[in-house]
Amino acid sequence: MSASIKETTSIKLDKQAKDSAKLIFKALGMTMGDAVNLFLHQVNLQQGIPFDIKLPNATTQQVIDDARHGVNIDDFSLDDLKS
């Protein structure tokens, strides 16, 4: 197995998504670079994005739209969820 050449790059990421993901990667014993390299290797192996990317069906889209507009949303507390 040959040694891979590492290259520094710059990409713009959503800060909140990046910070949350870094915590998960840390728990998995990975760095952000490890995770990005894993993703890139999977793209190459799969010859595409290594997970499904789909538009939501009409029902799901309606629920998303309703939630964004506060329709059919009930307030609840953590205690409600526990009971």
Backbone as JSON Lines, residues from 0, in Angstrom:
{"i":0,"aa":"M","n":[0.84,-1.17,0.0],"ca":[0.0,0.0,0.0],"c":[0.89,1.24,0.0]}
{"i":1,"aa":"S","n":[0.64,2.13,-0.92],"ca":[1.48,3.32,-1.02],"c":[1.0,4.41,-0.07]}
{"i":2,"aa":"A","n":[1.94,5.23,0.35],"ca":[1.6,6.35,1.23],"c":[0.83,7.4,0.44]}
{"i":3,"aa":"S","n":[-0.21,7.93,1.02],"ca":[-0.98,8.94,0.32],"c":[-0.37,10.31,0.56]}
{"i":4,"aa":"I","n":[-0.49,11.15,-0.42],"ca":[-0.01,12.52,-0.32],"c":[-1.13,13.36,0.27]}
{"i":5,"aa":"K","n":[-0.84,14.11,1.29],"ca":[-1.82,14.97,1.93],"c":[-1.73,16.37,1.33]}
{"i":6,"aa":"E","n":[-2.89,17.01,1.21],"ca":[-2.96,18.34,0.63],"c":[-3.87,19.2,1.5]}
{"i":7,"aa":"T","n":[-3.46,20.4,1.78],"ca":[-4.29,21.33,2.54],"c":[-5.24,22.02,1.58]}
{"i":8,"aa":"T","n":[-6.49,22.15,2.02],"ca":[-7.49,22.82,1.19],"c":[-8.34,23.7,2.08]}
{"i":9,"aa":"S","n":[-9.09,24.56,1.47],"ca":[-9.97,25.46,2.21],"c":[-11.39,25.32,1.65]}
{"i":10,"aa":"I","n":[-12.33,25.05,2.55],"ca":[-13.73,24.94,2.14],"c":[-14.58,25.72,3.13]}
{"i":11,"aa":"K","n":[-15.7,26.22,2.67],"ca":[-16.63,26.94,3.55],"c":[-17.67,25.96,4.04]}
{"i":12,"aa":"L","n":[-17.82,25.89,5.38],"ca":[-18.74,24.96,6.01],"c":[-19.72,25.71,6.89]}
{"i":13,"aa":"D","n":[-20.89,25.13,7.07],"ca":[-21.85,25.64,8.03],"c":[-21.24,25.44,9.43]}
{"i":14,"aa":"K","n":[-21.04,26.52,10.18],"ca":[-20.33,26.44,11.45],"c":[-21.03,25.52,12.44]}
{"i":15,"aa":"Q","n":[-22.34,25.65,12.58],"ca":[-23.06,24.83,13.55],"c":[-22.96,23.34,13.17]}
{"i":16,"aa":"A","n":[-23.14,23.03,11.89],"ca":[-23.05,21.64,11.45],"c":[-21.64,21.1,11.68]}
{"i":17,"aa":"K","n":[-20.64,21.91,11.39],"ca":[-19.25,21.48,11.57],"c":[-18.94,21.23,13.04]}
{"i":18,"aa":"D","n":[-19.34,22.17,13.9],"ca":[-19.04,22.02,15.33],"c":[-19.73,20.8,15.92]}
{"i":19,"aa":"S","n":[-20.97,20.56,15.52],"ca":[-21.7,19.38,16.02],"c":[-21.04,18.09,15.52]}
{"i":20,"aa":"A","n":[-20.68,18.08,14.25],"ca":[-20.05,16.89,13.66],"c":[-18.69,16.62,14.31]}
{"i":21,"aa":"K","n":[-17.94,17.67,14.62],"ca":[-16.62,17.47,15.24],"c":[-16.74,16.72,16.56]}
{"i":22,"aa":"L","n":[-17.81,16.98,17.31],"ca":[-18.01,16.27,18.57],"c":[-18.23,14.78,18.32]}
{"i":23,"aa":"I","n":[-18.98,14.47,17.28],"ca":[-19.23,13.07,16.93],"c":[-17.95,12.41,16.45]}
{"i":24,"aa":"F","n":[-17.21,13.11,15.59],"ca":[-15.94,12.55,15.1],"c":[-14.98,12.28,16.26]}
{"i":25,"aa":"K","n":[-14.94,13.22,17.22],"ca":[-14.06,13.04,18.38],"c":[-14.45,11.78,19.15]}
{"i":26,"aa":"A","n":[-15.75,11.57,19.34],"ca":[-16.22,10.37,20.05],"c":[-15.86,9.11,19.28]}
{"i":27,"aa":"L","n":[-15.76,9.22,17.97],"ca":[-15.38,8.08,17.13],"c":[-13.87,7.95,16.98]}
{"i":28,"aa":"G","n":[-13.12,8.88,17.57],"ca":[-11.66,8.84,17.48],"c":[-11.15,9.32,16.13]}
{"i":29,"aa":"M","n":[-11.91,10.19,15.48],"ca":[-11.54,10.7,14.16],"c":[-11.36,12.22,14.21]}
{"i":30,"aa":"T","n":[-10.57,12.72,13.3],"ca":[-10.48,14.17,13.11],"c":[-11.43,14.57,11.97]}
{"i":31,"aa":"M","n":[-11.62,15.86,11.83],"ca":[-12.42,16.36,10.71],"c":[-11.78,15.92,9.39]}
{"i":32,"aa":"G","n":[-10.46,16.0,9.32],"ca":[-9.76,15.56,8.11],"c":[-9.98,14.09,7.81]}
{"i":33,"aa":"D","n":[-9.93,13.25,8.86],"ca":[-10.2,11.82,8.68],"c":[-11.59,11.61,8.09]}
{"i":34,"aa":"A","n":[-12.57,12.34,8.63],"ca":[-13.96,12.18,8.18],"c":[-14.13,12.63,6.73]}
{"i":35,"aa":"V","n":[-13.51,13.74,6.38],"ca":[-13.61,14.23,5.0],"c":[-12.93,13.24,4.06]}
{"i":36,"aa":"N","n":[-11.77,12.73,4.45],"ca":[-11.09,11.74,3.61],"c":[-11.92,10.47,3.45]}
{"i":37,"aa":"L","n":[-12.56,10.02,4.53],"ca":[-13.44,8.87,4.47],"c":[-14.58,9.11,3.47]}
{"i":38,"aa":"F","n":[-15.18,10.3,3.56],"ca":[-16.24,10.66,2.62],"c":[-15.73,10.64,1.18]}
{"i":39,"aa":"L","n":[-14.58,11.24,0.94],"ca":[-14.03,11.28,-0.43],"c":[-13.71,9.89,-0.95]}
{"i":40,"aa":"H","n":[-13.17,9.02,-0.1],"ca":[-12.91,7.64,-0.52],"c":[-14.21,6.93,-0.88]}
{"i":41,"aa":"Q","n":[-15.25,7.15,-0.09],"ca":[-16.54,6.53,-0.38],"c":[-17.15,7.07,-1.68]}
{"i":42,"aa":"V","n":[-16.99,8.36,-1.94],"ca":[-17.45,8.93,-3.21],"c":[-16.77,8.21,-4.36]}
{"i":43,"aa":"N","n":[-15.48,8.0,-4.24],"ca":[-14.75,7.31,-5.31],"c":[-15.18,5.85,-5.44]}
{"i":44,"aa":"L","n":[-15.35,5.16,-4.32],"ca":[-15.77,3.76,-4.38],"c":[-17.18,3.6,-4.94]}
{"i":45,"aa":"Q","n":[-18.08,4.49,-4.54],"ca":[-19.47,4.41,-4.96],"c":[-19.73,5.09,-6.31]}
{"i":46,"aa":"Q","n":[-18.74,5.84,-6.77],"ca":[-18.88,6.63,-7.99],"c":[-20.06,7.61,-7.89]}
{"i":47,"aa":"G","n":[-20.19,8.2,-6.72],"ca":[-21.25,9.17,-6.46],"c":[-21.34,9.45,-4.97]}
{"i":48,"aa":"I","n":[-22.34,10.22,-4.6],"ca":[-22.56,10.51,-3.19],"c":[-22.91,9.19,-2.48]}
{"i":49,"aa":"P","n":[-22.24,8.87,-1.37],"ca":[-22.41,7.56,-0.75],"c":[-23.66,7.4,0.13]}
{"i":50,"aa":"F","n":[-24.66,8.21,-0.11],"ca":[-25.94,8.08,0.58],"c":[-27.0,8.68,-0.32]}
{"i":51,"aa":"D","n":[-28.25,8.29,-0.07],"ca":[-29.35,8.78,-0.89],"c":[-29.63,10.25,-0.63]}
{"i":52,"aa":"I","n":[-29.83,10.99,-1.69],"ca":[-30.27,12.38,-1.6],"c":[-31.55,12.45,-2.41]}
{"i":53,"aa":"K","n":[-32.64,12.69,-1.7],"ca":[-33.94,12.67,-2.36],"c":[-34.75,13.89,-1.98]}
{"i":54,"aa":"L","n":[-35.6,14.29,-2.88],"ca":[-36.58,15.3,-2.55],"c":[-37.68,14.64,-1.74]}
{"i":55,"aa":"P","n":[-38.22,15.32,-0.73],"ca":[-39.28,14.7,0.06],"c":[-40.55,14.52,-0.77]}
{"i":56,"aa":"N","n":[-41.32,13.47,-0.43],"ca":[-42.58,13.28,-1.13],"c":[-43.55,14.38,-0.71]}
{"i":57,"aa":"A","n":[-44.71,14.45,-1.35],"ca":[-45.66,15.55,-1.13],"c":[-46.11,15.63,0.33]}
{"i":58,"aa":"T","n":[-46.35,14.49,0.95],"ca":[-46.81,14.48,2.35],"c":[-45.73,15.03,3.27]}
{"i":59,"aa":"T","n":[-44.51,14.54,3.1],"ca":[-43.4,15.01,3.93],"c":[-43.15,16.49,3.71]}
{"i":60,"aa":"Q","n":[-43.2,16.94,2.46],"ca":[-42.99,18.36,2.15],"c":[-44.06,19.22,2.82]}
{"i":61,"aa":"Q","n":[-45.3,18.74,2.84],"ca":[-46.38,19.49,3.48],"c":[-46.13,19.62,4.98]}
{"i":62,"aa":"V","n":[-45.68,18.53,5.6],"ca":[-45.37,18.56,7.04],"c":[-44.23,19.54,7.32]}
{"i":63,"aa":"I","n":[-43.22,19.54,6.48],"ca":[-42.09,20.47,6.63],"c":[-42.59,21.91,6.51]}
{"i":64,"aa":"D","n":[-43.38,22.18,5.48],"ca":[-43.92,23.53,5.28],"c":[-44.78,23.96,6.46]}
{"i":65,"aa":"D","n":[-45.64,23.05,6.94],"ca":[-46.49,23.36,8.09],"c":[-45.64,23.7,9.31]}
{"i":66,"aa":"A","n":[-44.62,22.9,9.56],"ca":[-43.75,23.13,10.72],"c":[-43.04,24.48,10.61]}
{"i":67,"aa":"R","n":[-42.59,24.81,9.43],"ca":[-41.91,26.1,9.23],"c":[-42.84,27.28,9.48]}
{"i":68,"aa":"H","n":[-44.14,27.06,9.28],"ca":[-45.12,28.12,9.47],"c":[-45.88,27.98,10.79]}
{"i":69,"aa":"G","n":[-45.46,27.06,11.65],"ca":[-46.07,26.89,12.95],"c":[-47.46,26.27,12.91]}
{"i":70,"aa":"V","n":[-47.78,25.58,11.82],"ca":[-49.09,24.95,11.66],"c":[-49.02,23.52,12.19]}
{"i":71,"aa":"N","n":[-50.07,23.1,12.91],"ca":[-50.17,21.74,13.45],"c":[-49.01,21.4,14.38]}
{"i":72,"aa":"I","n":[-48.54,22.4,15.1],"ca":[-47.43,22.21,16.04],"c":[-47.97,22.41,17.44]}
{"i":73,"aa":"D","n":[-47.78,21.42,18.29],"ca":[-48.2,21.52,19.68],"c":[-46.98,21.75,20.55]}
{"i":74,"aa":"D","n":[-47.13,22.65,21.53],"ca":[-46.05,22.86,22.49],"c":[-46.01,21.66,23.44]}
{"i":75,"aa":"F","n":[-44.82,21.26,23.82],"ca":[-44.67,20.18,24.78],"c":[-43.38,20.41,25.54]}
{"i":76,"aa":"S","n":[-43.31,19.8,26.68],"ca":[-42.13,19.94,27.53],"c":[-41.37,18.63,27.56]}
{"i":77,"aa":"L","n":[-40.19,18.66,28.1],"ca":[-39.39,17.46,28.27],"c":[-40.12,16.49,29.19]}
{"i":78,"aa":"D","n":[-40.8,17.02,30.2],"ca":[-41.57,16.15,31.11],"c":[-42.69,15.44,30.36]}
{"i":79,"aa":"D","n":[-43.33,16.13,29.39],"ca":[-44.37,15.49,28.58],"c":[-43.79,14.3,27.81]}
{"i":80,"aa":"L","n":[-42.59,14.46,27.3],"ca":[-41.97,13.38,26.53],"c":[-41.61,12.2,27.42]}
{"i":81,"aa":"K","n":[-41.23,12.48,28.66],"ca":[-40.84,11.43,29.58],"c":[-42.01,10.59,30.06]}
{"i":82,"aa":"S","n":[-43.21,11.18,30.04],"ca":[-44.38,10.46,30.57],"c":[-45.12,9.68,29.51]}
